[in-house]
Amino acid sequence: MTPLSVSALNTQIKSLIETTFLQVSLEGEISNFTLHSSSGHLYFSLKDEKSVISCVMFRGNAKSLDFTPQNGEKVLLKGTLTVYIPRGSYQIIAQEMRPSGQGELAQKYEALKKSLEKKGYFAKSLNPKPFPAFPKKIALLTSLNGAALQDMLRVANTRWNLVHFVVFDTLVQGEEAKHKIAQNIAYADSFYGSKEAFDIIVLSRGGGSMEDLWAFNEEIVAEAIFHARTPIISAVGHEIDFVISDFVADMRAPTPSACMEMILPDKKEWLIRLDDLAQALDFAFGKRLKKASEALSDLRLIYESISYETKLKNHTKQLELQKELLNNAINARLKEKSQNLALLSQGFNLDMIFKQKKLILESLRQALLLQNPQNKIKAGYAQISRKGAITPLQDLHIGDEFELCDGKLEAKAKLI
């Protein structure tokens, strides 16, 4: 017998199957349902108690469905059997599909959901416990060997690596999984209120069929979540998968990776915020420093304008002005006397009279010079002034404020 190639064998099988089963009609339960948003095609498996077969319904036929297929739902479908030669696999291309009554798992799911909702178990998700903005310690309840754990750690390391994770190796599938999940929830929550307490408890596993995820639909798990005091987030399956733990927990994450994005801050975003804050503080400090510097300059100008040196200069100018006025008065008086002497010179001994008058005038001049405030100051006296005007001591009253100036120093005083 001449041996066949693998491709030749698969081609013959394809021809035999597709000509033998021109159209098939099947009844079974949907599992592994996926709707591809980009193409609109439906991918799922149809199963019974003993077997499972892959199915696909393309967008054209999917648009004609009058219901939304769900995992666990029993359906009747019609289609053609086809073989994919490269893999040697076969599947049904569904052309028609309608409900055939709900599957047992779907019925059980809906019954438990309604029961727990009546008991108030879903109120927790409506009024969740607050999650810390910067968690320090998180309990991860998942399988050590699962992809979900690696996905979460990868995102956490990129996003915020200051958190400490404690992994509780947990069965997430199978008959015993529900007990292990409930036990680990209770154990992680038992640290609540102590130094070893967890900020958040994460329930997580990757995607799978409804049967694969069923442990998170068990009542014992829902009760453990409901009675926990630590905030719990349910991150089970893919975005389209909904399990009972999602409704009882304080928060639901569509995927394990998304869970880390929801509960951990983004260090890149916070670095940008801190940089912006530093720039704002630097600008505000610089602006305030400039304002303070300008105020100091203004105060320096004010101080200089009222300094003792400036006031002494002003008083010196006033004394010079008074001196000039006195000299002018003396000269005017001398001129007047000279004119009078000229008139009287004809009847008197002008020489003697002139000498006498000159002595008198010199005496008056000396008296006037003694009254010059500048000379008094030089002689050791102090000048009294009020509001910038020279004031005699007898014009002062008890309680009056005045200024004393000796030509070098100036002081303010009060008469008591």
C-alpha positions in Angstrom: 0.0 0.0 0.0 1.3 3.4 -1.0 1.5 5.7 2.1 -0.5 9.0 2.0 0.7 12.3 3.0 -1.0 14.0 6.0 -2.4 16.6 3.7 -3.8 14.0 1.3 -5.5 12.1 4.2 -7.0 15.3 5.6 -8.3 16.2 2.2 -9.9 12.8 1.7 -11.5 13.1 5.2 -12.8 16.6 4.4 -14.4 15.3 1.2 -15.9 12.3 2.9 -17.3 14.2 5.9 -18.6 17.2 4.0 -20.4 15.1 1.3 -21.8 12.7 4.0 -23.0 15.4 6.4 -24.5 18.0 4.1 -26.5 19.5 7.0 -26.7 18.6 10.7 -29.1 19.5 13.4 -27.8 19.4 17.0 -29.0 20.1 20.5 -26.5 20.9 23.2 -25.3 23.4 25.8 -23.2 26.4 24.9 -19.8 26.9 26.5 -16.6 28.9 25.8 -18.8 31.5 24.1 -16.9 34.4 22.5 -18.1 37.3 20.4 -15.4 38.9 18.3 -16.2 42.6 18.3 -14.2 43.4 15.3 -15.5 40.7 13.0 -18.9 40.0 14.5 -18.4 36.3 14.4 -19.5 34.0 17.2 -17.2 31.2 18.5 -18.4 28.6 21.0 -18.5 24.9 21.8 -21.6 22.8 21.9 -21.6 19.9 24.5 -23.6 17.3 26.2 -22.7 15.0 29.1 -20.0 13.1 27.2 -18.7 15.1 24.2 -18.0 18.5 22.9 -17.7 20.0 19.4 -16.4 23.4 18.2 -18.8 25.7 16.4 -18.7 29.0 14.6 -21.4 31.3 13.4 -20.3 34.0 11.0 -21.6 37.6 11.2 -24.2 37.3 8.5 -26.1 34.6 10.2 -25.3 36.0 13.7 -27.2 39.2 12.8 -30.4 37.2 12.3 -30.5 35.8 15.9 -33.3 37.1 18.1 -31.5 36.3 21.3 -28.1 36.7 22.9 -26.3 33.3 23.4 -25.0 32.7 26.9 -22.7 30.1 28.4 -24.7 27.3 29.9 -27.7 27.9 27.6 -29.2 24.9 25.7 -29.8 25.6 22.0 -30.9 23.9 18.8 -28.7 24.7 15.8 -28.5 23.8 12.1 -25.4 23.9 10.1 -22.8 22.2 8.0 -19.8 20.0 9.1 -16.5 21.2 7.8 -12.9 20.0 8.1 -9.9 22.4 8.5 -7.1 20.7 6.6 -4.0 22.4 8.1 -5.0 21.2 11.6 -7.0 18.1 10.8 -9.8 19.4 13.0 -13.5 19.7 12.2 -16.2 22.0 13.4 -19.8 23.0 12.7 -20.5 26.2 10.8 -23.9 27.2 12.4 -26.4 28.7 10.1 -29.4 28.8 12.4 -29.7 28.7 16.2 -32.5 29.1 18.8 -32.9 28.5 22.5 -33.8 25.0 23.6 -34.4 25.8 27.3 -31.8 26.9 29.7 -29.0 24.6 30.6 -28.6 23.2 34.2 -25.6 25.5 35.0 -27.4 28.6 33.7 -30.5 27.7 35.8 -28.4 27.1 38.9 -26.5 30.4 38.3 -29.7 32.4 38.0 -31.4 30.7 41.0 -28.4 31.5 43.3 -28.1 35.0 42.0 -31.7 35.7 42.8 -31.4 34.1 46.2 -28.3 36.1 47.2 -29.8 39.3 45.9 -32.9 38.8 48.1 -30.5 38.2 51.1 -28.8 41.6 50.4 -25.5 40.1 49.4 -25.2 42.4 46.4 -25.6 45.5 48.5 -21.9 45.4 49.3 -21.0 46.1 45.7 -23.5 49.0 45.6 -21.9 50.5 48.8 -18.3 49.2 48.7 -15.6 49.6 51.3 -13.1 52.3 50.4 -10.0 51.1 48.6 -6.7 52.9 49.7 -5.2 55.1 47.1 -1.7 53.8 47.8 -2.0 50.2 49.0 1.0 48.7 50.8 0.0 45.1 51.2 -2.3 43.0 49.0 -3.4 39.4 49.3 -3.6 37.5 46.0 -5.9 34.5 46.1 -5.1 32.6 42.9 -3.2 29.6 41.5 0.6 29.8 41.7 0.8 28.1 38.4 -1.9 30.2 36.6 -1.2 32.8 34.0 -3.4 35.2 35.9 -0.7 35.6 38.7 2.0 36.4 36.2 -0.2 38.9 34.4 -1.0 40.7 37.7 2.7 40.8 38.8 3.8 42.1 35.5 1.4 45.0 35.5 2.1 45.7 39.1 5.8 45.9 38.6 5.4 48.3 35.7 2.7 50.4 37.4 3.6 50.6 41.2 6.4 48.4 42.6 6.2 49.7 46.1 3.4 47.3 47.1 4.0 44.0 48.9 2.1 40.9 47.6 1.3 37.8 49.6 0.1 35.0 47.3 -2.3 32.4 48.8 -2.0 29.3 46.5 -5.6 28.6 45.8 -7.5 26.0 43.8 -9.6 27.9 41.3 -11.2 25.0 39.5 -12.8 21.7 40.4 -15.1 20.4 43.2 -12.7 21.3 46.1 -12.0 24.8 44.7 -15.0 26.5 46.4 -13.9 25.3 49.9 -10.3 26.4 49.3 -11.3 29.8 48.1 -13.7 30.4 51.1 -11.0 29.2 53.5 -8.3 31.5 52.1 -10.7 34.5 52.1 -11.4 33.9 55.8 -7.8 33.5 56.6 -6.6 36.6 54.8 -9.4 38.6 56.4 -8.5 37.3 59.9 -5.5 39.7 59.9 -7.9 42.7 59.7 -7.1 45.3 62.4 -3.6 44.0 63.1 -0.2 45.1 61.9 -0.2 42.3 59.4 -3.6 43.3 57.9 -4.0 43.4 54.2 -5.2 46.6 52.4 -7.0 44.6 49.7 -7.9 40.9 48.9 -7.8 39.9 45.3 -9.8 36.9 44.0 -8.4 36.0 40.5 -8.1 33.4 37.8 -7.9 33.4 34.0 -10.7 32.8 31.5 -12.4 29.6 30.9 -15.8 27.9 30.3 -18.7 28.3 32.6 -17.7 25.0 34.2 -14.1 26.2 34.7 -15.3 29.3 36.5 -18.0 27.7 38.5 -16.2 27.7 41.8 -16.7 31.5 41.9 -20.5 30.9 41.6 -20.8 28.8 44.7 -22.7 30.1 47.7 -20.0 29.3 50.2 -17.6 31.6 48.3 -20.3 34.4 48.2 -20.8 34.1 52.0 -17.1 34.3 52.7 -16.8 37.5 50.5 -19.9 39.0 52.1 -18.7 38.6 55.7 -15.1 39.8 55.1 -14.1 43.1 56.6 -11.2 43.7 54.2 -12.0 45.3 50.8 -12.3 42.5 48.1 -12.0 42.8 44.3 -13.2 40.0 42.0 -11.0 39.6 38.9 -12.2 36.3 37.4 -12.1 35.3 33.7 -12.4 37.7 30.8 -14.4 40.9 30.4 -17.5 39.0 29.1 -17.5 36.5 32.0 -19.7 37.4 35.0 -19.6 35.2 38.2 -21.4 35.5 41.5 -18.3 36.8 43.2 -18.4 39.8 41.0 -21.7 40.9 42.4 -20.8 40.3 46.1 -17.3 41.8 46.1 -16.6 45.4 46.7 -15.3 45.8 43.2 -15.2 43.8 39.9 -12.3 43.9 37.5 -12.9 42.6 33.9 -9.5 40.8 33.9 -6.7 40.1 36.3 -4.4 42.6 34.5 -7.1 45.3 34.7 -7.5 44.6 38.4 -3.9 45.8 39.0 -4.6 48.9 36.9 -7.7 49.6 39.0 -6.2 49.3 42.5 -2.6 50.5 42.0 -1.6 54.0 41.2 0.5 54.8 38.1 4.0 55.8 39.1 4.6 57.5 35.8 1.5 59.6 36.2 2.5 60.5 39.8 6.0 61.5 38.7 4.5 63.9 36.2 2.2 65.3 38.9 5.1 65.8 41.3 7.1 67.5 38.6 4.3 69.8 37.9 3.8 70.5 41.6 7.6 71.2 42.0 7.5 73.7 39.1 4.4 75.4 40.5 6.0 75.7 44.0 9.2 77.0 42.4 7.3 79.6 40.5 5.2 80.6 43.5 8.3 80.9 45.7 10.2 82.9 43.1 7.2 85.3 42.7 6.9 85.7 46.5 10.6 86.2 46.9 10.5 88.9 44.2 7.6 90.6 45.9 9.4 90.5 49.3 12.6 92.0 47.7 10.6 94.8 46.2 8.9 95.5 49.5 12.4 95.6 51.2 13.6 98.1 48.6 10.6 100.3 49.3 11.3 100.2 53.0 14.9 101.1 52.5 13.8 104.2 50.5 11.4 105.2 53.2 14.0 104.7 55.9 16.5 106.8 54.0 13.9 109.5 53.6 13.3 109.8 57.3 16.9 109.1 58.5 18.6 111.4 61.0 21.2 112.5 58.5 18.5 113.6 56.1 16.7 115.5 58.9 20.0 117.2 60.0 20.6 118.3 56.5 17.1 119.8 56.3 17.6 121.7 59.6 21.0 123.0 58.5 19.4 124.4 55.4 16.8 126.1 57.6 19.5 127.6 59.8 21.4 128.9 56.8 18.2 130.6 55.6 17.6 132.2 59.0 21.2 133.4 59.0 20.8 135.0 55.6 17.6 136.7 56.8 19.3 138.1 59.9 22.2 139.5 57.9 19.9 141.2 55.5 18.0 142.8 58.4 21.2 144.0 59.9 22.5 145.5 56.7 19.1 147.2 56.1 19.3 148.7 59.6 22.8 149.9 59.1 21.9 151.5 55.9 19.0 153.3 57.6 21.3 154.6 60.4 23.9 155.7 57.9 21.3 157.8 56.1 20.2 159.3 59.4 23.8 160.1 60.4 24.3 161.9 57.1 21.4 164.2 57.9 22.7 164.9 61.4 26.3 165.2 60.5 26.0 169.0 59.9 25.1 169.8 63.6 27.1 167.3 65.6 30.6 165.9 65.8 30.1 163.4 63.2 33.3 161.5 64.0 32.4 160.9 67.6 28.7 160.1 66.9 29.8 157.7 64.2 32.1 155.8 66.6 29.3 155.6 69.2 26.8 154.4 66.7 29.3 151.9 65.3 29.8 150.5 68.8 26.1 150.3 69.3 25.6 148.5 66.0 28.5 146.2 66.7 26.8 145.4 70.1 23.5 144.7 68.3 25.3 142.6 65.8 26.9 140.5 68.5 23.5 140.1 70.2 22.0 139.0 67.0 24.8 136.5 66.4 24.2 135.1 69.8 20.6 134.5 68.9 21.6 132.5 65.8 20.4 128.9 66.5 23.5 127.5 64.7 25.8 129.4 67.1 23.9 128.2 70.1 24.1 124.7 69.0 27.9 125.1 68.5 28.1 126.5 72.0 26.7 123.3 73.4 23.0 124.1 73.5 20.2 122.0 72.0 17.5 123.2 69.7 13.8 122.5 70.5 11.4 122.1 67.6 7.8 120.9 67.1 6.5 119.8 63.7 9.6 121.2 62.0 9.4 124.7 63.6 11.8 126.0 66.3 9.9 126.4 69.6 10.8 128.3 72.8 10.8 126.2 76.0 8.1 128.3 77.6 5.7 127.5 74.7 5.8 123.9 75.6 3.1 122.3 77.8 3.0 119.1 79.7 2.3 116.1 77.3 3.7 117.9 74.3 6.1 115.9 72.0 9.1 117.7 70.6 12.5 117.1 69.0 15.9 118.0 70.4 18.9 118.5 68.0 22.5 119.4 68.9 23.8 119.4 65.4 25.0 115.9 65.5 22.3 113.8 67.0 18.5 114.2 67.0 16.1 112.7 69.5 12.4 112.8 70.2 11.1 113.7 73.7 8.0 114.3 75.6 7.5 117.0 78.3 6.3 115.6 81.6 
